[in-house]
Amino acid sequence: MNLLLVVLLCVARAFAGPGTVAVLYFQNQGNPELEPLKVGLTQMLTTDLVGAGAVKVVERTQLQAVMDELKLGHSAVVDKDTSAKVGKLLGAEYLVLGSYFALAGTLRVDARLVRVETGEVLHASGANGLVADFLDLERRLAASFRERLGALVPGVAAAVQALPALAAAPAGAAPFDAALKLSEGLIALDQHELTRARDSFTAALAADPRLDEAKAQLAAMTL
């Protein structure tokens, strides 16, 4: 095991604990133009899972560090052994992983919650609707997984308060375009292309001002 992996493993062990969850990149099962969406979807689910009782959520930047070290880039991890390895390096007890596809203006997203140690599927949920309703689909998935995680973590009440209702889209908003731009910005950030990242986050907000994740990324870049 090389030095960086040793460091990552030590950090993971320090962070690890009951209820630690990591969201892996989803698998794109259709249009190659939607390939970047996996990164934005992971970031948004990671953010929305924060607050599920005592659950600890691994930051996407930590996931990317492990993925880069394993030379997996932004790949979806579908092999059971590889996903278990990634989970252990992240110090996660649980993984969220899944897939998505779009067809004729309709988007389908499926996800499952897996225990790293055994590979057991503890929860599965899916959401489908119009591509334009992407943010609503993502929030519905997040609410489902927050509730299940809240029930799994010792000492946490089974019922976790659902995510707040999504505000109505302002006139001219394009949630799916915004999510794609957010994804492109995150990928650029991972590649240390700061100007391209900033332009993508700005374009995401122009497409849909409700996208708080893009606001957060822009704010972090100004620090």
Backbone torsions as a table, in degrees:
resi	resn	phi	psi	omega
1	MET	NA	128.9	-176.8
2	ASN	-77.8	173.2	-171.3
3	LEU	-62.3	-43.3	-177.4
4	LEU	-64.0	-40.4	178.1
5	LEU	-64.4	-35.7	176.7
6	VAL	-63.0	-44.0	179.1
7	VAL	-62.8	-45.6	179.7
8	LEU	-60.5	-39.8	-179.9
9	LEU	-66.7	-39.0	178.3
10	CYS	-65.0	-43.0	177.6
11	VAL	-62.6	-42.8	-179.9
12	ALA	-61.5	-42.2	-179.1
13	ARG	-65.5	-35.8	178.3
14	ALA	-67.6	-33.8	-177.2
15	PHE	-84.2	-27.4	-170.7
16	ALA	-64.3	157.8	177.4
17	GLY	172.4	170.8	178.5
18	PRO	-55.2	131.3	176.3
19	GLY	90.0	2.0	178.6
20	THR	-70.7	129.6	-177.3
21	VAL	-129.7	142.8	175.8
22	ALA	-125.6	139.5	176.6
23	VAL	-100.2	116.2	178.6
24	LEU	-85.2	167.9	178.1
25	TYR	-69.4	137.9	-178.6
26	PHE	-79.5	160.9	179.6
27	GLN	-94.8	124.8	175.0
28	ASN	-81.5	119.2	-176.1
29	GLN	-106.6	22.3	-177.5
30	GLY	-154.6	-120.3	-173.8
31	ASN	-56.6	121.4	179.6
32	PRO	-63.4	-20.7	177.5
33	GLU	-66.8	-18.7	-179.3
34	LEU	-94.3	4.9	-177.2
35	GLU	-55.8	-42.4	-179.0
36	PRO	-63.4	-21.7	-174.6
37	LEU	-57.4	-27.6	-178.3
38	LYS	-57.5	-34.2	-177.2
39	VAL	-74.2	-45.5	178.6
40	GLY	-65.1	-38.9	179.2
41	LEU	-62.8	-43.3	177.8
42	THR	-62.7	-43.4	179.8
43	GLN	-63.0	-44.2	-177.5
44	MET	-67.6	-42.2	177.5
45	LEU	-65.3	-40.1	177.6
46	THR	-58.5	-47.2	179.6
47	THR	-62.9	-43.1	-175.8
48	ASP	-75.8	-17.0	177.0
49	LEU	-81.4	-17.6	176.9
50	VAL	-62.1	132.2	179.4
51	GLY	104.0	2.0	178.0
52	ALA	-80.3	75.3	-179.6
53	GLY	63.0	-129.7	-178.5
54	ALA	-91.5	13.3	-178.0
55	VAL	-68.3	133.7	173.4
56	LYS	-99.3	135.9	-177.3
57	VAL	-116.0	125.7	179.3
58	VAL	-71.6	130.1	179.4
59	GLU	-66.5	148.8	-178.7
60	ARG	-63.3	-31.6	179.1
61	THR	-63.0	-34.4	175.9
62	GLN	-67.9	-42.2	175.7
63	LEU	-57.7	-46.5	-176.9
64	GLN	-64.4	-35.2	178.0
65	ALA	-61.3	-42.8	178.4
66	VAL	-68.1	-43.5	-179.8
67	MET	-60.8	-41.8	179.4
68	ASP	-65.2	-41.8	-178.7
69	GLU	-65.5	-33.0	178.2
70	LEU	-87.5	4.1	179.3
71	LYS	59.5	40.4	178.8
72	LEU	-104.4	-9.2	177.7
73	GLY	57.5	-126.8	177.5
74	HIS	-107.3	28.9	-176.4
75	SER	-69.9	150.1	167.7
76	ALA	-76.9	134.8	-179.6
77	VAL	-97.6	105.5	-176.7
78	VAL	-104.9	-18.7	178.5
79	ASP	-75.8	131.3	-175.1
80	LYS	-61.1	-43.8	-178.3
81	ASP	-65.9	-40.6	-179.6
82	THR	-68.0	-42.0	179.5
83	SER	-64.0	-36.7	177.5
84	ALA	-65.4	-40.2	178.8
85	LYS	-63.5	-44.9	178.6
86	VAL	-61.9	-43.9	-180.0
87	GLY	-60.4	-42.2	-179.7
88	LYS	-68.1	-39.1	177.7
89	LEU	-65.3	-27.4	178.5
90	LEU	-87.5	-7.0	-177.8
91	GLY	71.0	27.3	-175.8
92	ALA	-92.8	139.9	171.8
93	GLU	-86.1	-31.5	-178.9
94	TYR	-128.4	151.4	173.3
95	LEU	-123.1	142.6	168.2
96	VAL	-108.9	125.1	178.8
97	LEU	-146.8	159.1	-177.3
98	GLY	-178.7	-154.5	-175.0
99	SER	-151.7	167.2	177.3
100	TYR	-151.7	155.6	172.3
101	PHE	-155.7	154.6	178.6
102	ALA	-124.8	138.8	-179.7
103	LEU	-149.9	125.4	175.6
104	ALA	52.4	43.8	176.4
105	GLY	82.1	2.8	179.8
106	THR	-112.7	138.5	179.8
107	LEU	-115.2	135.8	176.2
108	ARG	-123.5	128.6	177.5
109	VAL	-125.6	127.7	177.2
110	ASP	-122.3	141.3	-179.2
111	ALA	-144.5	155.6	177.4
112	ARG	-141.0	152.8	178.3
113	LEU	-105.9	124.6	-173.6
114	VAL	-123.3	137.8	172.7
115	ARG	-80.4	124.8	-173.9
116	VAL	-59.5	-44.6	-172.1
117	GLU	-65.3	-36.9	-173.4
118	THR	-113.3	-17.6	-175.3
119	GLY	79.2	4.8	-178.6
120	GLU	-67.8	133.4	175.5
121	VAL	-83.2	117.9	-175.4
122	LEU	-98.5	-19.9	-177.6
123	HIS	-163.4	145.3	175.6
124	ALA	-140.7	142.7	-179.2
125	SER	-152.4	151.1	178.2
126	GLY	-140.4	157.8	178.2
127	ALA	-145.3	139.4	175.8
128	ASN	-141.5	152.6	-178.9
129	GLY	177.3	-168.0	178.6
130	LEU	-66.6	146.5	176.7
131	VAL	-54.1	-37.3	-179.0
132	ALA	-63.8	-17.1	-178.8
133	ASP	-98.1	24.8	-174.5
134	PHE	-52.7	-47.7	-176.8
135	LEU	-61.8	-37.5	178.1
136	ASP	-66.1	-40.9	178.4
137	LEU	-62.3	-44.4	-179.8
138	GLU	-62.6	-42.3	-179.9
139	ARG	-65.9	-36.8	178.2
140	ARG	-63.8	-42.1	176.6
141	LEU	-63.1	-45.8	-178.4
142	ALA	-60.5	-42.1	179.8
143	ALA	-62.6	-40.5	179.6
144	SER	-62.9	-43.6	-177.7
145	PHE	-75.8	-32.0	175.6
146	ARG	-61.8	-43.6	-179.0
147	GLU	-64.0	-43.6	-178.9
148	ARG	-66.9	-42.3	179.3
149	LEU	-65.1	-37.3	177.9
150	GLY	-61.7	-31.7	178.8
151	ALA	-78.1	-25.4	-175.9
152	LEU	-83.6	-32.5	-173.3
153	VAL	-77.0	126.8	-178.7
154	PRO	-56.3	134.9	176.0
155	GLY	83.7	3.2	-179.4
156	VAL	-109.5	136.2	-179.7
157	ALA	-60.0	145.5	-176.8
158	ALA	-64.0	-34.2	-178.1
159	ALA	-93.6	119.6	176.7
160	VAL	-107.9	135.6	-178.1
161	GLN	-56.7	131.8	-178.6
162	ALA	-67.2	156.6	176.2
163	LEU	-61.1	149.2	178.4
164	PRO	-63.5	151.6	179.5
165	ALA	-61.1	143.0	179.9
166	LEU	-72.6	132.1	179.4
167	ALA	-65.3	151.3	178.9
168	ALA	-61.3	141.8	-179.3
169	ALA	-67.8	134.0	175.8
170	PRO	-67.9	159.2	-179.4
171	ALA	-56.1	130.8	177.4
172	GLY	85.2	0.5	-179.0
173	ALA	-69.2	146.5	179.3
174	ALA	-130.5	81.5	-173.6
175	PRO	-56.3	-40.8	-177.3
176	PHE	-68.8	-42.1	175.9
177	ASP	-60.6	-39.3	179.4
178	ALA	-63.6	-42.0	179.9
179	ALA	-64.5	-38.9	177.8
180	LEU	-65.1	-42.1	178.8
181	LYS	-65.9	-38.6	175.5
182	LEU	-59.8	-45.4	-180.0
183	SER	-60.4	-45.2	179.0
184	GLU	-62.1	-37.2	178.4
185	GLY	-66.2	-41.4	179.0
186	LEU	-64.9	-40.6	177.6
187	ILE	-63.2	-43.3	177.6
188	ALA	-62.1	-39.1	178.8
189	LEU	-63.9	-41.4	177.5
190	ASP	-62.7	-29.1	-179.2
191	GLN	-93.3	8.3	177.4
192	HIS	62.6	28.6	175.8
193	GLU	-99.5	82.5	-168.8
194	LEU	-67.9	-38.8	179.6
195	THR	-63.7	-45.3	178.9
196	ARG	-64.6	-38.0	178.8
197	ALA	-63.4	-46.9	-179.1
198	ARG	-62.3	-41.9	178.7
199	ASP	-63.2	-39.2	-179.7
200	SER	-68.4	-42.5	178.4
201	PHE	-64.3	-39.2	177.8
202	THR	-64.1	-41.5	178.0
203	ALA	-65.5	-34.7	178.1
204	ALA	-62.6	-43.8	179.3
205	LEU	-69.1	-33.1	177.3
206	ALA	-65.9	-34.8	179.3
207	ALA	-73.9	-35.4	179.3
208	ASP	-154.8	103.6	-178.3
209	PRO	-63.5	-10.8	179.4
210	ARG	-78.9	-10.1	-172.1
211	LEU	-76.8	86.8	-176.3
212	ASP	-61.9	-30.0	-178.9
213	GLU	-61.7	-39.5	177.5
214	ALA	-65.4	-39.3	176.9
215	LYS	-61.1	-43.6	-178.3
216	ALA	-63.6	-41.2	-179.5
217	GLN	-65.9	-41.7	178.6
218	LEU	-64.2	-41.4	179.8
219	ALA	-63.8	-40.0	-179.7
220	ALA	-65.7	-31.8	-179.2
221	MET	-73.1	-17.6	-179.1
222	THR	-92.1	-7.7	-179.0
223	LEU	-72.0	NA	NA
